[in-house]
Amino acid sequence: MRRTDSTTLEYVTSSSQNTRHITLIDPAKQDPNTAANRAMVAVECGSSMIFVGGSTDTPDEIVHATCKAIQEAFELRAFASSQDPSSEEEQWHIPVVLFPGGAHALSPAADAITFMMLMNSSIRRFLVGEQIRGAPYLEKFGVEALPTGYLVCAPGGRVGEVGQAELIQPDQTEQVYSYALTARMFGFKILYLEAGSGAESQVHPGLIEAARSVDNLTLLVGGGIRTPEQAVLASQAGADWVVTGTLTEDAADLEELRTRISSIVNALEG
């Protein structure tokens, strides 16, 4: 549901007492209706934002169908909540944000997009090429751009391979600090540290701490986070937002998904 009280960027970068949680839904991993059901469970369990994306080759029609299904589900839940004094309508007024693998994976149904530069890519395509391709469509759609620096850390996974990233190793804290400074000087408001979808290990806390030492950046951390303990580790190191995706995809059913996300959110709030 599109927010009317503030921009999505203001929502994302606003201060919060606790690290907030993002559920990442990959349109390639389920049909739109299933994605919408998973998104609703995520919000019920305390996720504060939904990312749609992940796979590098998902066509835009599938991405759009998924965003549309999630938005429609949220609108219905918001309306139902508005008719029930005991319910919180505002709970359903959270952003649905594109987390694209490229300019092919866009949708006018999204509230915003992480408009990212893969800062440690060795090729032009992910530094500025895909962005140039996608910008005219985003302008036409009226989808808000969230200026985001994106860093792939070891182990990196598929995104590291496709993006031809020079992976940041756990001991390269000074390099992350320099990247974070560069991101701020470019005018990026968000820095995303990524270990890779389904990674065997998460972003090293030392790298998060190094990025956190740079002021005026909202820090997102994802990849390899499957347990409450891992989420808390990222939070304590300085993450403003923790992103999980694989635990959503691997859940056997919605009840298992509910248990998994609740445990992450409760740990971050505790």
N, C-alpha and C positions, 0 to 999 in steps of 0.2 A: 504494500500500500504506500503510495507516494506521501511523503511527509509534507505537511503544510506549515508547521510551526517553525521549522528551521531547515537548513540544507542538510543533506546527508553528510557532507564534510564536517559541518559543525557538530553533528551527532557523533561522528567517529572520533573527532579530536577533542571532544569535551572531556573534562576531567571526571574521574570516577574513583570512588573509594577502593573498589576492588577491580582486579583484572576481569575484563568481560570476555565472553565466549562467542565464537563464530562457528556455526555449522556450515561446512562446505559440502555442497551437493553437486556431484558430477552428472550432468545430463546423459552421459553415455552409459551410465551404470544402472539406470532404471527408467521406466516409462514416466511421463509427466504426472500422472495421477499418483503413482507411488512416491514420486519426489515431493509432491504437495503434502501427502500424508506424513512423510518423514519431516518435512519442514514444520508442520503444525506441532508434531511431537517435540521437536527441538525447541520451539518457542514456549510450549507448555512447561518444558523442563528448565527454562531460563536462558536459552541462547538469546543474545541481543542483536544478532544480525545473521542473515543468510547469504552465503556466497554461492553463486551458480557458475560452474566451470571446472577447469582442471585438466581434462584431456586435451591433447594438442590438435586433434583432428575431428572434433565434433562439429557438424555443419550447423549453420545458424538457425535453420528451421527447427532443429531439435532443441537448441538452446532457448529459442523464443517460446516454443510450446511449454517448456519446463518453467520458464519465468512467468508466463501467463497463468499456468495452472496454480503456481504458488501464490501469485498476487490475488487471483480469484478466491482461493481458499482463505487467505487472510482477510479479504474484504467481507466474506460471509461470516467469518468468526467475529470480526469487529462489529458487524451489524447485530449479530446475536448477543454479543456482550453489551451493546448499547441498550438493549431491551431488558437486561437483567441487572438490577441494582447491585447484586453481589459479585458481578463480574467486572474485570478491568479491561475496558475497550482499548486503552492505550497500549496494552500488552501486544496487540496485533499491529500496531503502527510502527513496525521496525523495517529497516531497509532490506530490499532484495538487490544484491549488488553483483554485477558481473565480475568474474575472476577468469578472464579469457586466456585461451591458449594462443590467440592471434586475432587478426581483424575479421576472420571468418565466423567468429563465435559471438555475435552481437545480438541484441534484442531491444526493441523500443519499449518492452514491458518492464525493463529493469529500472530501478530508481537511480542507480549510479553504476559506475565502473571503476575498478582499480586501474587507472590509466598509468601503466607501469613502464619504466625503463629497467630492463635486466642489466643492471650496472656492470656486472662482471662477465657479461657475454663477450666472446671474442669476434662476433660477427655483427654487421650493421643492422641486419634484419630485426634483431630484438633490442637494439639500442634505440632505433628510431624508425625503422622501415615499416613494421606492422602498425605502429602508431600513426604514421602518415596515411596508410591505407584506411585505417579505421576512423580517423578524426572527422572526415566529412559526413559519415553515416551517423556518428554520435551527435554531431551538430544538428543534423536533420531530425534525428529521433528526439532530441532534447534530453538525452541521458547525461546526468551530471558526471563530470570527470573528477576523480579523486587523485591528485598528483602523488604518485607513489614510486619510491625507489625500491627495487627488488633485488635482493642478494641471495644467491643460491650457495648454501654452505654444504660441506661434506656431511653425508655421503652423496647428496644431490639427486639421486634417482633419475627418473626419466626426464624430468624438466632440465636437469643439468646436462644430460646428453643432447636433447633436442636444442636447447639454448646455447650449446657449446660454451658452457660457463667454465671459467677458471675457478674451480671450487675453492671456497674459503675453508681452510683447515682450522681445527679447534684451537691451535696456538697462535693464530694470526689476529690477535686482538687489536694490534696497532693498525692493521689494514682495515678492519671493520670500522674502527674509529675514524679513519681517513675517509672511508666511503660514506659514513654517516654525516660527517662534516660537508662532504661534497653534495650529498642529497639536500641538506639544509640550504646550502649556498645556491643550488639550482632552483630552490623554491619549493621543493617537495615538502608536503606536510606529513607524509606517512613513509615509514621505512618498514619493509617486510623482509624478515629473515626466514628463509625457507630451507628445510633439510631435504625436501622431496617427498612426494606423495608415497605413503607406505614405507618410508625410510626405516631402516633397522634401528637407527638412533636419532635423537632429536638434536636441534641446534645446541651446541655446547653453551652452558651458562656464561662462560667467560666472554663469549662473543656477544651475547645479549647485554651483559654488563657494559661492555665497551661501547656498544651502540647507545645504550641508555645514558651514558655520560654526556652525550650531545643534547643540548636543550632544544625545545621547540620542534620535536619530532614525535609523532605518535607511533609506537612500536608494535608491530604485529609479528607474531612468531607462530610458525606452523611446520608440519612435517614430522612424522615419527612420534607424535604425542597420542598415546592410547590409554594411559592410566591417569587417575587423579594425581598421583605422585609426580608424574612427568609434567603435568599441567602446572602444579604448584612450583616445581623447579623453575619453569620458564617465568612464572609470575614473580617469584622471589628475585630472579635475576633482573627484572625490570620490564617485562612485557606488559603493555597496556591491553592487548587483546591476544587470546590464544585461539588458534584455528585448528579444528579437527575435521577430518574427512573420512579416512579409512574406517574408523570405528562405526561410522554411519553405514557405510557400504557393507561391512561384514556382519552387521546385526542380523540375526536369523529372522526376527520379526519386530513389530513396533514396540512390544513390551520390553524386549531386550535392548532396543534402541533407547527407550525411555530410561531404563536403568543405567545405561552407559553414560548418556549425556547428563543425567541428574547427578551422577557421582562426580563428574568433571566440574560442573557448575557449583555444586555444593562445596567442593574442595577449594575452588577459587574464592568463594564467598566466605569460607571459614577462616 
